[in-house]
Amino acid sequence: MGLPALEFSDCCLDSPHFRETLKSHEAELDKTNKFIKELIKDGKSLITALKNLSSAKRKFADSLNEFKFQCIGDAETDDEMCIARSLQEFATVLRNLEDERIRMIENASEVLITPLEKFRKEQIGAAKEAKKKYDKETEKYCGILEKHLNLSSKKKESQLQEADSQVDLVRQHFYEVSLEYVFKVQEVQERKMFEFVEPLLAFLQGLFTFYHHGYELAKDFGDFKTQLTISIQNTRNRFEGTRSEVESLMKKMKENPLEHKTISPYTMEGYLYVQEKRHFGTSWVKHYCTYQRDSKQITMVPFDQKSGGKGGEDESVTLKSCTRRKTDSIEKRFCFDVEAVDRPGVITMQALSEEDRRLWMEAMDGREPVYNSNKDSQSEGTAQLDSIGFSIIRKCIHAVETRGINEQGLYRIVGVNSRVQKLLSILMDPKTASETETDICAEWEIKTITSALKTYLRMLPGPLMMYQFQRSFIKAAKLENQETRVSEIHSLVHRLPEKNRQMLQLLMNHLANVANNHKQNLMTVANLGVVFGPTLLRPQEETVAAIMDIKFQNIVIEILIENHEKIFNTVPDVPLTNAQLHLSRKKSSDSKPPSCSERPLTLFHAVQSTEKQDQRNSIINSSLESVSSNANSTLNSSSSLQPNMNSSDPDLDVVKPTRPNSLTPFRKAKALYACKAEHDSELSFTAGTVFDNVHPSQEPGWLEGTLNGKTGLIPENYVEFL
């Protein structure tokens, strides 16, 4: 129930009821005053808290913006770049949101605190002042009235009339003050209905504006959030595949470390303890040593893993001789002595084991070094890219596309190994395969068929996309521009042997069909890249760095699937022929000779010994006819991609460098340009250098020749035959 109204007519009577009603209004004003006072206090606390929250969020945003992801490897995938950029995007959103919050906080004092304080001081304060005046006039009126009533009737009439007039004046003034006070009380009671609530509404409107701004930011952030979610999922999928590969490599390294040693530019490297003579005696200092057989350079770096740092300066010496230390001549085990050309005295070294000493001795005394052969981790089977192989793949693809294209987890869910092997044995049986091209019967599950297809591709002697192009494909996937990536991969695919390219085209067309049904089978292009990247583009050497590049293998497969029609159905831009390249270099005096980094990558990593080289030369001589015919067939197959050198185009009317034919495989050749070797298997030379015994190499775009008794690879476009 609300307050009773204060009637102006009651001011004159000033009855007890009027006084009680007035008192209830005064109590309500006191209550309102206290409430507004507390509300102002709470409002200021809220503003302070919002400022602290904004400051904390800004600090959080700054921390996000400052952090930078570091990926493993020399390049990042698009997904990794999206994830790395996400922290800066988060920081931007938070800062934008806090800018709006600061605007709301700055307005809060103006729209909430100031109006409430003004209402409390000006309106409620004025009512309190009116009450004081009313109470004072009440006391004055009552006092004069009592004094007037106590006058004796025996007073003169003039005195009594004067007293009556004075009382009437005081009563009239009291009545006016009473009316003004009642008016003010009722005015304040009415004003608080809007002057008190209106600031609160304005404050809430500011909050709503802030939250709406957050909603708009969320809408704008939606596209990036979707992209980031996909990138996170793709990265998680790649991590799961990479983790299993790394774990598998770790187990292999535990079982047999020597078989998985990283190919090194050094003939031998590892930790040795070197005896050093001090004034108080001798001490053994741990060094990390490397030895390069060609230059006979030994480098010793004092280093102790326990301290985690170098213990001195590096030292390099040239090996003169190496002698095994007899056991009875020194207290230490596994020791050998090294004499250097450029350092007096003998350097005594201690290996870590007898086997370690044997390896160091074999590396340093000129005998044939022990190298670990780089074998494919997949056991060699009878799988080949022949008619049977193509038949097997076509049958598997046909079965998948007709019976299981919409199965969830296609190619990701693996079949039972025994069933897979049984199906492969049936498909690979020459008798069964040659009888008919019948379909795979329905008793075989789709997951068994897809696993058989993947297993067959792994059983090939080498990956479908070949070891020699693996690094080139990875390098192409690391390019920043998407069009350049596609163009480079397009070119590399057409450098593959014909059968490899045909099989790859068959497979990519199928995977594109699978990806087109990803809403049913859940196998997107990215998921298919995760499944087939390590199968089609596995590295020759298992290392952690190679495993970290699996994500780029996956990207190569994604590009092949998304652009399969262009890549396999169109011919890439034809590179300059030898004659055109020679002519263009002669025409421009300012042009530089081509960089060796632009040459094809090779798979040779170590210099072969003289013994092995002689053996290889004898094999080449004994099978000269077959090698030469293969070289000619390779030239003929690639000639369709080259411009017609016999055309009437004047720019092409130049003398072509002579290439050896099957009748003259070993000839002299002269270098047109200088070149610095990038691998031990290549030769370094200057312009004008003459090579002996130049003949075709098994590496596309390379010749093999001899310079100063050393045989190695020579870029084909760098020489002309004499």
C-alpha positions, 0 to 999 in steps of 0.5 A: 500500500502506498503513502497517503496523500498530503492535503494542503487543507490539512496544513491549516488544521495541523491535526495529529493525522496530518502529522503522522502522514507527514512523518511517514513521508519523511521516513520514506525520504530518509530511506530513499536518501540512504538507498541512493547513498549506498547505490552510489557507493556500490556504483563506484565500486563497480566502476573500479572493478570494471577498470581492474577487469579491463586492465587485466584483460588488456594485460592478458591480450598483450601477453597473447600478442607477444607470444610467437609459436615456433614450429619444428622444421624450416617452414610452416603449413597453412594450418600452422600459420593460421594457428600461429596467427590466432593469438594475435587475432585473439588479442585484437578481439580482446583489445577491441572489446576493452576499448568499448568497455572503457567507453562504457566506464567513462560514461558510467560516472556521467550517466549514473553517479553524477545524476544520483548525487545531484538528485540526493543533494538538490532534491532530498537535501532541499526537502531536509532544509524545508523540514528544518524550517518547518520545525523551527516555525512550528516551535515559534508558532506554538510558543507565541500561541501559548504566550498569547493564551496566557494573557490576562483578560484584564489587559487593555483592549488595545494591548489585546488587539495587538497581541491578536494581530501578532498571533495572526501574523505568526499563524499565517507565516507558519501556514505558508511554511507548512504549505511549502514544506508539504509541496516540497515533500510531495515534489521529491516523492514524485521526482524520484520516480524518474530522476532516480530511475532514469540514470539506472536506465542509461547505465543499463543502456551502456551495458547493452551497447557494450554487450552488443558490440561484443556480439558484433565482434563475435559475428566478425570473428566467426569466419576466422573461428571456423577456419581456425577450428578446421586448422586445429583439427587438421593439425591434431590429425597430422600430430596423431600420425606424426606421433606414431611415426616418431614413436616407431622410429624411437623404438627402432633406434632403441633396438638397433641405433646403428642401422638408423644413423643419420647420413652425415657430411662427415666420414666419422663423428662422435664423442672422444676423450682427448688426453691433455697434459697439464702442469700437475699431470694429465687429464682426459677432456671430453670432445665432440670430434668430426673427421672429413676423409677427403680433407683429412681434417679432424675438428675437436670441440670441447663439450660436456653434456653435464655442464651443457656448454663448451669448455674451450675453443674449437681446434682443427688439425690435419691428419698425418697418421693414426695408430692403435694404442696397445693395451699394455701401454696405457691404463685407459681402454679403447685408446688410439694415437693421432699424429697431425701435420700441423701440430707437433706431438701425438694426440691420444684419444679414447673412444667410447667402446671397442666398436667405436674405436674400430670405426674411428680407426677404419675412418682415419687409416685410409681403409674402406669406411663402414657406411650404413646402407639406406634401405627402405623401411618397408620390406621388399615384396613382389609389388611392381608397377606392371600390368598386375599392379595396375590391375590390383589397384583398379580392382580395389578402386572399382570395389570401393567406388561401387560398394563403399564410397560412402563408408565413414572413415574410408581408408582411415579405418584399417582392416584385419592384417591376416585378411589383408594379406590373404586378399593381396596374395590372391590379387598378386597371384599371376595365375589369378591375375592373368585369368580375368579382370573380375571384380573383388567379390562382395565377401571382402570388407571395404576396410580390407580392400582399402588396406590392401590398396595402401599395403600394395603401394607400400610394398613397391620397391620405392614410393610411388612419387620416388625418393629422388623427387621427395625433397623437391615435392616437400620444397614445393609444398613449403612455398608461400604462394598457392599458385606457385605450389601447384605449378611446381608440383605440376612440373614435378609430377611430369618428371616422374616415370610414365608408369608412376605418373599413370598410377598416381593419376589413377589414384588421385582421380579416385581420391577426388571422388572419395573427397567429393563424398566427404559429407557421408564418409567424413574423408575430406581432402585434408584427411586423405592427405594425412592417410596417403602422404606417408605412403606415396611420398615417404623419405628414404631416410627415417629421421625426426626431421623427415617425420616433421615434414610429413605435414608437407607430404600431406599438403602435396597430396591435398594439392594433387587431389584438388588439382588432379584434372589440371596436373594430369591432363595438361602439360606444364610449362616447358623449361628451356632446352640446352641450346636455348639456355646457351643462346640466352646466356650468350645474348645477355652479358649481365646474366649470371650462370645458373645456380647449382641450387636450381639443379635436380636433387640427388640421392648420393651422400657419400664419396665412393671408394676407389675400389667401389668406383672401379667395380662400378666402372667395370659393371658399366663397361660390361653392360654398356649396351643395355645402359646406352639403350636405356639412355636413348629410350629415356631421351626419346620419351622426354623429347615430346616435351621439348620444342622442335630444335629443327624449326625455322625459328632464328632464335633456335638456330644455334649449335646444340651441345652434342650428347653421347649416343649408344656407340660413343658412351665415354667422351670428353666434355668441356664445362660451359659454366662454373659450378660448386658441388652441393653433395659429395657425389657431385664435382666442383669445377670452373668454366673451361674445365675438361672432363674425361669418360663422360657418359649418361647417368641414371639421374635425370638431367645429370652426366657422370664424368671423371676430373683429376681421378675423381668420378662424380655427377655433372649437370647436363646443361653445364657442358658440351661434348668435344 
